[in-house]
Every structure is written in C-alpha cells, then in structure tokens.
C-alpha cells in the first residue's frame, strides 16, 4: 500500500486510486488459502451431501452443523482469541464467508449467527456480557439470532413497537412485542432484541436468553427458498430481562442496528459471490455434458455468451469486495494506531465505508440472481426440475435482494450517505462537480486511442466519474430539498455510482496484475475488463439520461446530454471475441478460475 493519506468511504468518486493502493484476490497468502480450503472442504463434506435433510428442517440438524463449524473455528473468525476465537482481520472473514457461501441454507444460518447474531455483543457488549456469552457463540455451543424486524417495521426499523418497561425495583426490564423473519429463531439460545423504553425516539438493544419465561415461537415460515434456514416469528409476553443485559446504552439500539447492517451488507456480497462461483461451476459442468444436435452445448455461441457474462459479473463483484475489505482493514488499523480499541475501531472503520458496503450488497445480490437464472437456462428443462442443484440455487438466491435492507433502500442509502458527508465537509464533491460543469462549456480534448492494454478504460473511468458529479451536482442544485423524495433520480445516480465503483475495481485489479505479470499473462483478465467497461458505458449513459431528463430541460438538458455522450464514449471493440476468450478458458478449466 502507498504512504499517502488513506482513501475515505465514497471518495472514489473524486479521487484517483492507483493499482498498488488496492488488495486483489491474486494476493492471498498460503494461510488465507488454507482457511478458504477448510471452508470449502467443510461445505462439500458436511453440507452438500445433506441438502435435502437441511431443507426439510430436520430437528437438530442445523444446530449440529453449526457446532461442527464451531469445532473447526469457523464461528469464531472475528472473535478475539481471549474469547476462544481466531481474531483474523476483516478481509479474511470475507474470504471465509465467500467459501461458505456455497452452502445454500447453511450459509444463511452461518451468516446470521456469526454476523448479526454475534457481532452486536462482540462490539457493544461490556466485559461481563462478553465473558458470559461470546465463547459459547464462538464454539457453537450456543446459537444466536437477531430480533429487529416487526410486522409494521421492516425498512423503517426504528418505528418498532416492541416495548421494554423498567420494573419498580429497577432490577429488570419487561419486554412485550412481536418480531418476525427471525433467522435461526427456531433453535437460537440467545436473542439480540430491539425495543423502545417509554417514549424514547430510538430503540434500545437487549440480550435475551431464549429459554426465558414468556417467549414463544410461531411455526416455521414456509418460504420460496432457503427452506433449510429456520425462520420464525418470536413473541415476547412479559419477558423479564435483567438490567445488566441491556446492550450498550439506552437509546443506542438503532445505531447498533445500522452499524451491524453495514457489516452484514458487505458480508452478504462475499457470500453471494461464493454462490455465484458455484453456479458458474455447475453451468460449465452441465454445458460440457449436455449434447444437442450432435455437439456439446458448450460449443454454441449463445451458451458461451452466458458463461462469459456469468464470469464477468462475478469477477467485478469479487474485485470490489476485496478492495473494500482491505480499505476497511486499513481504516481499522489507522484508528487503532490513533488509540481506539479494536471493537470501536472495527465499527468505525466499517462505518467509514458504509457506501461501499451498500454498493457491494446490491451488486453482489444482483450478480448472483443473474448467474443462477442463466444456470437454469443452460440446464434447460432439467434446470426446472427439483432434482437439479441449480433449481435450489435459483430459489435461494432471490432473498438476497431483500436481506440486509432491500436493494432499493441500499441504492438510496448509497447516494444519501455520500451527499451527507459532502454537506458535513468530509468529502469535497462541490469543487469537482463545478469543474465538470465548467468542462461542459469547454472544447473537448480529442484523445487518440491508447496503445496500452487498458489505457482506453482508464480514460473511460474518468468519464464515468464525471457523469456522477455532473448528474448528482445538477440534481442537488436543481431539486434542493426535494431530492430526497425523487427516488427515481436517486436510483439512477446510485446505479451510475455502483457501476463506476465496480468498473474501477476491475480496472485496478487487472492493471495491477499486468504491472506484475505483463499483458501476455493477463489475456483473460483484460478481456473481462474491456467487456465490462464496454457494457457499463451504455448502462451509465441510459441511467444518467433518465435522471437528466427527469429534472432538466431546454439548453441545460441539451448541454448535459452532450457531455454525457462525451463521458461515456467507447472505442472500437469486439465483445463477441472477448466473451469467446473468457468462455474458452472457463470451458478448458471446467470451473471458475480467474
């Protein structure tokens, strides 16, 4: 990493990042690869052979599998050694999450237990609370669940109606209310429950043991997918909770919920990436086996297009996820060097990159949906059969666009968080936006096509960032206080920002590899990068055009649309040939190996 000032969350829009400033998957150490291999072996030995039993919610099976994962140390990766964990850095937890993302419903139970189930306690609990519970969670002796959502409060979590009343003698709170969609609800031993005290504006969090008198559960929810994940409604009827089980401070629950969701978003991005790679492996395996018209279907261009596009989208998400993971690790390290303890530094480091966490959640979940949809298509009729693995993957994938805040909420959050930081003076968006506005009035510089492998893409990236600044800057000026209500415009801007972040991540990863290995060794990576940029330019042009047409007209609109055309211009390129190159490597390797 370079010695210059570390990049801040959302700053990618206005700051140039150099290839050496990011971490790429090509840099995993042998120790990292051992952890990945252990996770992969666990999934193939303990989970895949039992998927039907898991999906039938066989009594006691999921808790026993979590316990086996705990015995291997997989539940305690984030947990400090003093509580029985491994205390690895953040990007290593992302790597484990990726490989465990191959586990269908198990990966949901695992993610809920190690993420929203354990981390509120780990990062906000006091010493007594952590001593009492954390080692049990890290070992798998106990399972954890997170009780936030209610029938009337989903995306608007702080509007929950569950109440907590302090007893007259001040020894306990009495909780009454109802929670729904509680993952691991059927077997959890410890709930993190969010409730309002009196007329507080914000929620307060409590650690509630599941065997407390007054807790009852509805039957398991019947779901479209992730059928093996226990999902229950939980009812609290005069449940007494000792005052010492309040987590953090009164009224701090909403902040806890938001910060834990930031972690959940990027971890979901890692998990779905693992699922996408599994979907690609199944796709190419079947394409090689299936013959039609006397040839393997892997030889047909229509199938190769699908295989290549599955790879391109997954590669982009992978590049962005580990780039952000290292940024978070660097931020945590810097905060700890400044005197902050590890728990606080971890929360603050992740919060700093909350916009990127939202970006990765959206991009990852939509990537997996694309991959599994095309996997079903490649399988044809067999893909629609419940006997095929891709049918399960297709159904299981759909929840990810709803989990951890819907993709619509996350899109709007991405823009909102960046604009709020700009208004606080933490990010200078206005200066660069005004410069782009000035560029619209100037005579455009004519650049000759680059002779380096990704020189054109580097130039295109500058244009993509100018589009964000042009559209967002004009929208803020034009719409002012009403921008928050213009959800279509916000979604357009968010899409441009998401695609730009992924495009930059791909460019930086491939350029870093070229710098180390030379262009000849990076043929397939270059094909991925060029194709991603070529397609992304058109997508950005459409989203930005829609936004501009929503709030500008006359000369102003014409000027911006001319600028947009300039900023999203592409060079001559053959996408068919590039996709063929990518597909041929996938077919030769018989698995995702990029």
C-alpha positions as CSV (number, residue, x, y, z in Angstrom):
1,X,0.0,0.0,0.0
2,X,1.2,3.6,-0.7
3,X,2.2,6.1,2.0
4,X,-0.3,8.7,1.0
5,X,-3.5,9.6,3.0
6,X,-5.8,6.5,3.1
7,X,-8.9,6.9,0.9
8,X,-12.2,7.6,2.7
9,X,-15.5,5.9,2.0
10,X,-17.3,7.4,-1.0
11,X,-14.1,9.3,-2.0
12,X,-13.6,7.0,-5.0
13,X,-15.9,9.4,-6.9
14,X,-13.4,12.3,-6.7
15,X,-10.1,10.7,-6.1
16,X,-7.9,8.7,-8.4
17,X,-6.8,5.3,-6.9
18,X,-3.6,3.6,-8.1
19,X,-3.4,-0.1,-8.7
20,X,-0.9,-0.6,-5.9
21,X,-3.3,1.1,-3.5
22,X,-5.7,-1.9,-3.5
23,X,-5.7,-5.5,-2.5
24,X,-6.6,-8.1,-5.1
25,X,-7.6,-11.8,-4.8
26,X,-4.3,-12.7,-6.6
27,X,-2.5,-11.7,-3.3
28,X,-4.0,-14.2,-0.9
29,X,-1.3,-15.9,1.2
30,X,-0.9,-19.6,1.8
31,X,-2.5,-19.1,5.2
32,X,-5.5,-17.4,3.6
33,X,-5.8,-20.3,1.1
34,X,-5.7,-22.8,3.9
35,X,-8.7,-21.1,5.6
36,X,-10.5,-21.0,2.2
37,X,-9.8,-24.7,1.6
38,X,-11.0,-25.6,5.1
39,X,-14.3,-23.8,4.4
40,X,-14.7,-25.4,1.0
41,X,-14.0,-28.9,2.4
42,X,-16.5,-28.3,5.2
43,X,-19.2,-27.4,2.7
44,X,-18.6,-30.3,0.4
45,X,-18.2,-32.9,3.2
46,X,-20.8,-31.7,5.8
47,X,-23.4,-29.6,3.9
48,X,-23.8,-30.6,0.2
49,X,-24.5,-34.3,1.0
50,X,-27.3,-33.3,3.3
51,X,-29.1,-30.5,1.5
52,X,-32.4,-32.3,1.3
53,X,-32.3,-33.1,5.0
54,X,-31.4,-29.5,5.7
55,X,-34.2,-28.2,3.6
56,X,-36.7,-30.4,5.4
57,X,-35.7,-28.7,8.6
58,X,-34.7,-31.9,10.3
59,X,-34.9,-31.4,14.0
60,X,-31.5,-30.6,15.5
61,X,-29.6,-30.8,12.2
62,X,-28.7,-27.2,11.6
63,X,-27.5,-26.6,15.2
64,X,-25.3,-29.7,14.9
65,X,-23.8,-28.4,11.7
66,X,-23.1,-25.0,13.3
67,X,-21.5,-26.8,16.2
68,X,-19.2,-28.7,13.7
69,X,-18.3,-25.4,12.1
70,X,-17.6,-24.1,15.6
71,X,-15.3,-27.0,16.4
72,X,-13.2,-26.0,13.3
73,X,-13.0,-22.4,14.5
74,X,-15.3,-21.1,11.7
75,X,-17.8,-19.4,14.0
76,X,-15.0,-17.5,15.8
77,X,-13.0,-16.0,13.0
78,X,-14.0,-12.4,14.0
79,X,-13.8,-13.3,17.8
80,X,-10.6,-12.3,19.7
81,X,-8.5,-15.2,21.0
82,X,-9.3,-14.3,24.6
83,X,-12.9,-15.5,23.9
84,X,-12.0,-18.6,22.0
85,X,-11.8,-17.1,18.6
86,X,-9.2,-16.7,15.9
87,X,-9.2,-12.8,15.7
88,X,-8.4,-12.6,12.0
89,X,-8.6,-9.4,10.0
90,X,-11.8,-8.2,8.2
91,X,-10.9,-9.3,4.7
92,X,-10.1,-12.8,5.9
93,X,-13.6,-13.1,7.4
94,X,-14.9,-12.1,3.9
95,X,-12.9,-14.8,2.3
96,X,-14.3,-17.5,4.7
97,X,-17.8,-16.1,4.1
98,X,-17.3,-16.4,0.3
99,X,-16.3,-20.1,0.5
100,X,-19.1,-20.9,3.0
101,X,-21.5,-19.1,0.6
102,X,-21.6,-22.3,-1.4
103,X,-23.7,-23.8,1.4
104,X,-27.2,-22.7,0.4
105,X,-29.4,-22.5,3.6
106,X,-26.4,-23.3,5.9
107,X,-24.6,-20.2,4.7
108,X,-27.7,-18.1,5.8
109,X,-27.7,-19.7,9.3
110,X,-23.9,-19.3,9.5
111,X,-24.1,-15.6,8.4
112,X,-26.8,-14.8,10.8
113,X,-25.0,-16.5,13.7
114,X,-21.6,-15.0,13.1
115,X,-22.8,-11.7,11.9
116,X,-25.9,-10.1,13.3
117,X,-26.1,-12.8,16.0
118,X,-22.6,-12.4,17.5
119,X,-21.3,-9.0,16.4
120,X,-23.6,-6.7,18.4
121,X,-22.5,-8.4,21.6
122,X,-18.8,-8.5,20.5
123,X,-18.7,-4.8,19.5
124,X,-21.1,-3.3,22.0
125,X,-21.1,-5.7,24.9
126,X,-19.4,-4.9,28.2
127,X,-16.8,-7.3,29.7
128,X,-19.2,-9.2,31.8
129,X,-21.6,-9.8,28.9
130,X,-18.8,-10.9,26.6
131,X,-17.4,-13.2,29.3
132,X,-20.8,-14.8,29.8
133,X,-21.8,-15.4,26.1
134,X,-19.1,-14.8,23.5
135,X,-17.1,-18.1,23.9
136,X,-20.4,-20.1,23.8
137,X,-21.2,-18.5,20.5
138,X,-17.7,-18.9,19.0
139,X,-17.7,-22.6,19.9
140,X,-21.2,-23.3,18.6
141,X,-22.4,-24.4,22.0
142,X,-25.0,-21.7,21.7
143,X,-26.6,-20.3,18.6
144,X,-27.6,-16.6,18.1
145,X,-30.4,-14.7,16.4
146,X,-31.2,-11.0,15.9
147,X,-34.7,-9.7,16.6
148,X,-35.2,-6.4,14.9
149,X,-38.0,-6.6,12.2
150,X,-41.6,-6.4,13.2
151,X,-44.9,-6.7,11.2
152,X,-45.2,-3.0,10.9
153,X,-41.4,-2.1,10.7
154,X,-39.2,-3.5,8.0
155,X,-37.0,-1.0,6.2
156,X,-38.2,1.6,8.8
157,X,-36.7,-0.4,11.7
158,X,-36.7,2.4,14.2
159,X,-40.5,2.5,14.2
160,X,-40.8,-0.8,16.0
161,X,-43.5,-1.1,18.7
162,X,-41.9,-3.7,21.0
163,X,-41.7,-2.2,24.5
164,X,-39.3,-2.6,27.4
165,X,-40.5,-1.3,30.8
166,X,-38.3,-1.0,33.8
167,X,-39.5,-2.7,37.0
168,X,-40.3,-0.6,40.1
169,X,-37.3,-2.0,41.9
170,X,-35.0,-1.3,38.9
171,X,-33.7,-4.8,38.6
172,X,-35.2,-5.9,35.3
173,X,-37.0,-4.8,32.1
174,X,-40.2,-6.4,31.0
175,X,-40.4,-6.9,27.2
176,X,-43.6,-7.2,25.2
177,X,-43.9,-7.3,21.5
178,X,-43.6,-9.4,18.3
179,X,-40.6,-9.9,16.0
180,X,-40.8,-11.6,12.5
181,X,-38.5,-13.1,9.9
182,X,-36.0,-14.1,12.7
183,X,-33.3,-16.2,11.1
184,X,-32.2,-19.1,13.4
185,X,-35.3,-18.3,15.5
186,X,-36.2,-21.9,15.9
187,X,-33.0,-23.0,17.7
188,X,-31.3,-19.9,18.9
189,X,-30.2,-19.8,22.5
190,X,-29.5,-16.0,22.6
191,X,-31.6,-13.2,21.0
192,X,-30.4,-9.6,20.5
193,X,-33.8,-7.9,20.9
194,X,-34.6,-4.3,20.0
195,X,-37.3,-2.4,21.9
196,X,-38.4,1.1,22.9
197,X,-38.2,2.3,26.5
198,X,-41.1,4.6,27.4
199,X,-41.4,7.3,24.7
200,X,-37.8,7.1,23.5
201,X,-37.2,8.2,19.9
202,X,-34.6,5.4,19.4
203,X,-34.5,1.7,20.1
204,X,-32.6,0.0,22.9
205,X,-30.9,-3.4,22.5
206,X,-31.1,-6.2,25.0
207,X,-29.5,-9.7,25.3
208,X,-32.3,-12.1,25.9
209,X,-31.8,-15.8,26.6
210,X,-34.2,-17.9,24.5
211,X,-35.4,-20.1,27.5
212,X,-36.7,-17.0,29.3
213,X,-40.3,-17.4,30.6
214,X,-42.8,-15.6,28.2
215,X,-41.0,-16.3,24.9
216,X,-43.0,-18.3,22.3
217,X,-42.5,-19.1,18.6
218,X,-44.8,-19.4,15.7
219,X,-44.3,-22.4,13.4
220,X,-41.5,-22.3,10.8
221,X,-42.3,-19.9,7.9
222,X,-42.9,-21.6,4.5
223,X,-40.6,-19.8,2.2
224,X,-39.8,-19.7,-1.6
225,X,-36.2,-20.6,-0.9
226,X,-33.6,-21.0,1.8
227,X,-36.0,-23.6,3.1
228,X,-33.4,-25.1,5.5
229,X,-32.9,-21.7,7.3
230,X,-35.1,-21.6,10.4
231,X,-37.3,-18.5,10.1
232,X,-39.8,-17.9,12.9
233,X,-41.9,-15.2,14.5
234,X,-40.9,-14.6,18.1
235,X,-43.4,-13.3,20.7
236,X,-42.4,-11.7,23.9
237,X,-45.1,-11.8,26.6
238,X,-43.9,-10.1,29.9
239,X,-40.4,-11.4,29.4
240,X,-38.2,-10.3,32.3
241,X,-34.6,-9.3,31.3
242,X,-32.1,-8.3,33.9
243,X,-31.0,-4.7,33.6
244,X,-27.4,-5.9,33.2
245,X,-28.5,-7.4,29.9
246,X,-29.0,-4.1,28.2
247,X,-26.6,-3.9,25.4
248,X,-24.6,-0.6,25.3
249,X,-26.7,2.4,26.4
250,X,-30.3,3.3,26.4
251,X,-31.4,4.6,23.0
252,X,-28.3,3.2,21.3
253,X,-30.1,0.3,19.6
254,X,-30.8,2.0,16.3
255,X,-27.1,2.9,16.0
256,X,-26.2,-0.7,16.8
257,X,-28.6,-2.0,14.1
258,X,-27.3,0.4,11.5
259,X,-23.6,-0.4,12.1
260,X,-24.2,-4.2,12.2
261,X,-26.2,-3.9,9.0
262,X,-23.2,-2.3,7.3
263,X,-21.1,-5.4,8.2
264,X,-23.9,-7.6,7.0
265,X,-24.1,-5.9,3.6
266,X,-20.5,-6.5,2.6
267,X,-20.5,-10.0,4.1
268,X,-23.6,-10.8,2.1
269,X,-21.7,-9.6,-1.0
270,X,-18.9,-12.0,-0.2
271,X,-21.4,-14.9,0.4
272,X,-23.3,-14.4,-2.8
273,X,-20.0,-14.2,-4.7
274,X,-19.2,-17.7,-3.4
275,X,-22.7,-18.8,-4.5
276,X,-22.1,-17.3,-7.9
277,X,-18.9,-19.1,-8.4
278,X,-20.7,-22.3,-7.5
279,X,-23.4,-21.5,-10.0
280,X,-20.8,-20.9,-12.7
281,X,-19.1,-24.3,-12.0
282,X,-22.5,-26.0,-12.3
283,X,-23.2,-24.2,-15.5
284,X,-20.0,-25.1,-17.3
285,X,-20.1,-28.7,-16.0
286,X,-23.6,-29.2,-17.5
287,X,-22.7,-27.3,-20.7
288,X,-19.9,-29.8,-21.2
289,X,-22.0,-32.8,-20.5
290,X,-25.2,-31.9,-22.4
291,X,-25.2,-32.6,-26.2
292,X,-27.7,-31.2,-28.7
293,X,-27.6,-31.5,-32.5
294,X,-24.6,-33.8,-32.1
295,X,-22.4,-31.4,-30.2
296,X,-21.7,-30.3,-26.6
297,X,-23.8,-27.2,-25.9
298,X,-20.6,-25.6,-24.6
299,X,-19.6,-25.2,-28.3
300,X,-22.5,-22.9,-29.1
301,X,-22.1,-19.1,-29.1
302,X,-25.4,-18.5,-27.2
303,X,-24.2,-20.7,-24.3
304,X,-20.7,-19.2,-24.4
305,X,-22.2,-15.7,-24.1
306,X,-24.0,-16.8,-20.9
307,X,-20.9,-18.5,-19.4
308,X,-18.7,-15.5,-20.2
309,X,-21.2,-13.0,-18.7
310,X,-21.6,-15.0,-15.6
311,X,-17.8,-14.8,-15.2
312,X,-17.6,-11.1,-16.0
313,X,-20.2,-10.1,-13.4
314,X,-18.8,-12.3,-10.7
315,X,-15.2,-11.1,-11.3
316,X,-16.4,-7.5,-10.9
317,X,-18.1,-8.2,-7.6
318,X,-15.1,-10.1,-6.4
319,X,-12.7,-7.2,-7.3
320,X,-14.9,-4.7,-5.5
321,X,-15.5,-6.8,-2.4
322,X,-11.8,-7.4,-1.5
323,X,-10.8,-3.9,-2.5
324,X,-13.3,-2.6,0.1
325,X,-12.3,-5.2,2.6
326,X,-8.7,-4.1,2.5
327,X,-9.8,-0.4,2.8
328,X,-11.8,-1.3,5.9
329,X,-8.8,-3.2,7.4
330,X,-6.5,-0.2,6.7
331,X,-9.1,2.2,8.3
332,X,-9.3,-0.1,11.4
333,X,-5.5,-0.3,11.7
334,X,-5.2,3.5,11.4
335,X,-7.9,4.1,14.1
336,X,-6.2,1.6,16.5
337,X,-2.8,3.3,15.9
338,X,-4.6,6.5,17.0
339,X,-5.6,5.0,20.3
340,X,-9.0,3.5,19.7
341,X,-9.7,0.0,20.9
342,X,-10.3,-2.8,18.4
343,X,-14.0,-3.1,18.8
344,X,-14.6,0.6,18.3
345,X,-12.1,0.8,15.5
346,X,-13.7,-2.0,13.7
347,X,-17.1,-0.4,13.9
348,X,-15.8,3.0,12.9
349,X,-13.7,1.5,10.1
350,X,-16.7,-0.3,8.6
351,X,-18.9,2.7,9.1
352,X,-16.5,4.9,7.1
353,X,-17.0,2.6,4.1
354,X,-20.8,2.2,4.5
355,X,-21.4,3.5,1.0
356,X,-19.2,0.8,-0.5
357,X,-20.8,-1.9,1.7
358,X,-24.2,-0.9,0.3
359,X,-22.8,-0.9,-3.3
360,X,-21.4,-4.4,-2.8
361,X,-24.6,-5.7,-1.3
362,X,-26.6,-4.5,-4.3
363,X,-24.1,-5.6,-7.0
364,X,-23.5,-9.0,-5.4
365,X,-27.1,-10.0,-4.9
366,X,-28.0,-8.9,-8.5
367,X,-24.9,-10.7,-9.8
368,X,-26.0,-14.0,-8.1
369,X,-29.5,-13.6,-9.5
370,X,-28.1,-13.3,-13.0
371,X,-25.8,-16.2,-12.6
372,X,-28.4,-18.7,-11.2
373,X,-31.0,-17.5,-13.7
374,X,-28.7,-18.3,-16.6
375,X,-27.6,-21.5,-14.9
376,X,-31.3,-22.7,-15.0
377,X,-31.4,-21.6,-18.7
378,X,-28.3,-23.5,-19.6
379,X,-29.7,-26.6,-17.9
380,X,-32.9,-26.1,-19.9
381,X,-35.8,-28.4,-18.7
382,X,-33.5,-30.1,-16.2
383,X,-32.9,-26.7,-14.5
384,X,-36.6,-26.5,-13.7
385,X,-36.5,-29.9,-12.0
386,X,-36.2,-30.0,-8.2
387,X,-33.7,-32.8,-8.8
388,X,-31.1,-30.2,-10.0
389,X,-28.8,-28.1,-7.8
390,X,-29.5,-25.0,-9.9
391,X,-33.2,-25.1,-9.1
392,X,-32.4,-24.8,-5.4
393,X,-29.8,-22.1,-6.1
394,X,-32.4,-20.1,-8.2
395,X,-35.0,-20.1,-5.4
396,X,-32.4,-19.5,-2.6
397,X,-30.9,-16.5,-4.5
398,X,-34.0,-14.3,-4.5
399,X,-34.0,-13.4,-0.8
400,X,-30.6,-11.6,-1.1
401,X,-32.1,-8.6,-2.8
402,X,-34.3,-8.2,0.3
403,X,-32.0,-9.2,3.1
404,X,-29.9,-6.5,4.9
405,X,-32.1,-3.7,3.6
406,X,-33.7,-4.0,0.2
407,X,-31.7,-3.1,-2.9
408,X,-33.9,-0.1,-3.4
409,X,-33.1,1.1,0.2
410,X,-29.4,0.4,-0.3
411,X,-29.3,2.3,-3.6
412,X,-30.8,5.4,-2.0
413,X,-28.6,5.0,1.1
414,X,-25.5,5.0,-1.2
415,X,-26.3,8.4,-2.6
416,X,-27.7,9.8,0.7
417,X,-24.5,8.8,2.7
418,X,-22.2,10.4,0.2
419,X,-24.2,13.6,0.0
420,X,-24.4,13.9,3.7
421,X,-20.6,13.6,4.0
422,X,-20.3,16.3,1.4
423,X,-22.6,18.6,3.3
424,X,-20.6,17.9,6.5
425,X,-17.4,18.9,4.7
426,X,-16.0,15.4,4.9
427,X,-16.0,15.0,1.1
428,X,-15.4,17.8,-1.4
429,X,-17.9,17.0,-4.1
430,X,-18.8,20.6,-4.9
431,X,-15.4,21.6,-6.2
432,X,-15.1,18.7,-8.6
433,X,-18.7,19.0,-9.6
434,X,-18.3,22.6,-10.5
435,X,-15.2,21.7,-12.5
436,X,-17.1,19.2,-14.5
437,X,-19.9,21.8,-15.1
438,X,-17.1,24.1,-16.5
439,X,-15.8,21.3,-18.7
440,X,-19.2,21.1,-20.4
441,X,-18.7,24.7,-21.7
442,X,-15.2,24.0,-23.0
443,X,-14.0,22.5,-26.3
444,X,-13.5,18.7,-25.7
445,X,-9.9,17.4,-25.8
446,X,-9.6,14.8,-28.5
447,X,-7.7,11.7,-27.3
448,X,-6.2,9.2,-29.6
449,X,-7.0,5.5,-28.8
450,X,-4.4,4.2,-26.3
451,X,-1.9,1.6,-27.3
452,X,-1.7,0.1,-23.8
453,X,-4.0,-2.8,-22.8
454,X,-6.3,-0.8,-20.5
455,X,-5.4,2.8,-21.5
456,X,-8.8,3.4,-23.0
457,X,-10.5,2.0,-19.9
458,X,-8.5,4.3,-17.7
459,X,-9.8,7.3,-19.7
460,X,-13.4,5.9,-19.7
461,X,-13.2,5.7,-15.9
462,X,-12.5,9.4,-15.7
463,X,-15.6,10.0,-17.8
464,X,-17.8,7.7,-15.6
465,X,-16.8,9.7,-12.5
466,X,-17.6,13.0,-14.3
467,X,-21.1,11.6,-15.1
468,X,-21.7,11.0,-11.3
469,X,-20.5,14.5,-10.5
470,X,-22.5,16.2,-13.4
471,X,-25.8,14.4,-12.6
472,X,-25.6,14.5,-8.8
473,X,-24.3,18.0,-8.7
474,X,-27.0,19.3,-11.0
475,X,-29.7,17.3,-9.2
476,X,-28.7,18.8,-5.8
477,X,-28.7,22.3,-7.2
478,X,-32.0,21.9,-9.2
479,X,-34.0,19.9,-6.7
480,X,-32.5,21.0,-3.4
481,X,-34.7,19.9,-0.5
482,X,-37.0,17.8,-2.7
483,X,-34.2,15.5,-3.9
484,X,-34.8,13.0,-1.1
485,X,-38.3,12.5,-2.5
486,X,-37.1,12.0,-6.1
487,X,-36.4,8.3,-5.7
488,X,-36.2,7.5,-9.4
489,X,-33.4,10.1,-9.8
490,X,-31.6,8.8,-6.7
491,X,-31.8,5.3,-8.0
492,X,-30.3,6.4,-11.4
493,X,-27.4,8.2,-9.6
494,X,-26.9,5.2,-7.4
495,X,-26.7,2.9,-10.4
496,X,-24.1,5.1,-12.0
497,X,-22.1,5.1,-8.8
498,X,-22.3,1.3,-8.4
499,X,-21.2,0.5,-11.9
500,X,-18.4,3.1,-11.7
501,X,-17.1,1.6,-8.4
502,X,-17.1,-1.9,-9.9
503,X,-15.6,-0.8,-13.1
504,X,-12.8,1.0,-11.2
505,X,-12.2,-2.1,-9.1
506,X,-11.9,-4.3,-12.2
507,X,-9.6,-1.9,-13.9
508,X,-7.3,-1.5,-10.8
509,X,-7.2,-5.3,-10.3
510,X,-6.3,-6.1,-13.9
511,X,-3.8,-3.3,-14.2
512,X,-2.1,-4.4,-11.0
513,X,-1.8,-7.9,-12.5
514,X,-0.5,-6.5,-15.8
515,X,2.1,-4.5,-14.0
516,X,3.4,-7.6,-12.2
517,X,3.0,-10.3,-14.9
518,X,2.8,-8.5,-18.2
519,X,0.0,-8.2,-20.7
520,X,0.6,-11.7,-22.2
521,X,-0.2,-13.4,-18.9
522,X,-3.4,-11.4,-18.4
523,X,-5.3,-12.1,-21.7
524,X,-8.5,-13.3,-20.0
525,X,-8.5,-10.6,-17.3
526,X,-8.0,-7.9,-20.0
527,X,-11.0,-9.4,-21.9
528,X,-13.1,-9.3,-18.8
529,X,-12.1,-5.7,-18.1
530,X,-12.7,-4.5,-21.6
531,X,-16.1,-6.2,-21.9
532,X,-17.2,-4.9,-18.5
533,X,-16.3,-1.3,-19.5
534,X,-17.9,-1.6,-22.9
535,X,-21.2,-2.7,-21.5
536,X,-21.1,-0.4,-18.5
537,X,-20.6,2.7,-20.6
538,X,-24.0,2.1,-22.2
539,X,-25.7,1.3,-18.9
540,X,-24.3,4.5,-17.3
541,X,-25.4,6.5,-20.4
542,X,-29.0,5.2,-20.1
543,X,-29.3,5.7,-16.3
544,X,-27.8,9.2,-16.4
545,X,-30.0,10.2,-19.4
546,X,-33.1,9.1,-17.5
547,X,-32.0,11.2,-14.5
548,X,-31.2,14.3,-16.6
549,X,-34.5,14.1,-18.4
550,X,-36.3,14.0,-15.1
551,X,-35.2,17.4,-13.8
552,X,-33.6,19.3,-16.6
553,X,-34.9,20.8,-19.9
554,X,-34.0,23.1,-22.7
555,X,-30.4,24.3,-23.2
556,X,-29.4,22.9,-19.8
557,X,-30.6,19.4,-20.6
558,X,-29.0,19.5,-24.1
559,X,-25.7,20.6,-22.7
560,X,-25.6,17.8,-20.1
561,X,-26.7,15.2,-22.6
562,X,-23.9,16.3,-25.0
563,X,-21.5,16.0,-22.0
564,X,-22.9,12.6,-21.2
565,X,-22.3,11.4,-24.7
566,X,-18.7,12.5,-24.4
567,X,-18.1,11.0,-21.0
568,X,-19.5,7.6,-22.0
569,X,-17.8,7.3,-25.4
570,X,-16.3,3.9,-26.2
571,X,-13.6,2.8,-28.6
572,X,-13.9,0.2,-31.3
573,X,-14.2,-3.2,-29.6
574,X,-15.3,-6.7,-30.4
575,X,-17.3,-8.0,-27.4
576,X,-18.1,-11.3,-29.1
577,X,-14.4,-12.2,-29.5
578,X,-13.7,-11.2,-25.9
579,X,-16.5,-13.3,-24.5
580,X,-15.4,-16.2,-26.5
581,X,-11.9,-15.9,-25.0
582,X,-13.4,-15.8,-21.5
583,X,-15.7,-18.8,-22.1
584,X,-13.0,-20.9,-23.7
585,X,-10.9,-20.5,-20.6
586,X,-13.8,-21.4,-18.4
587,X,-14.6,-24.5,-20.5
588,X,-10.9,-25.6,-20.5
589,X,-10.6,-25.2,-16.7
590,X,-14.1,-26.7,-16.2
591,X,-14.6,-24.3,-13.3
592,X,-14.4,-20.6,-12.3
593,X,-10.6,-20.0,-12.2
594,X,-10.0,-16.3,-12.9
